Amino acid sequence: MQPDEKTPDEKIPDEKTPKDPGVQGEGDYISGRRYQKDATRFAQEHDTEKLAREAAPEDDAEQCELIEAEKKGKARAKGRKPARP
């Protein structure tokens, strides 16, 4: 074996040779690579500036609605239940 060759245990798993296909979460390298590849391809194939402008709120009421929804989502993410209207 050459000095720069890696043994099978040292290789980072790729989509063709997963060590443990059931691994999920932060250790899921396959999904991370797939996401990175797909996100890069999307950004290259689409006008993301135009898509961002199209997704922007059309008026102040819609902007307030989006801000409230974001606050509720962040509150849930921190383990708090959102306040009832």
HELIX and SHEET records of a PDB file:
HELIX    1   1 GLY A   25  GLY A   27  5                                   3    
HELIX    2   2 TYR A   29  GLU A   45  1                                  17    
HELIX    3   3 THR A   48  ALA A   55  1                                   8    
HELIX    4   4 ASP A   60  ALA A   77  1                                  18    
END                                                                             
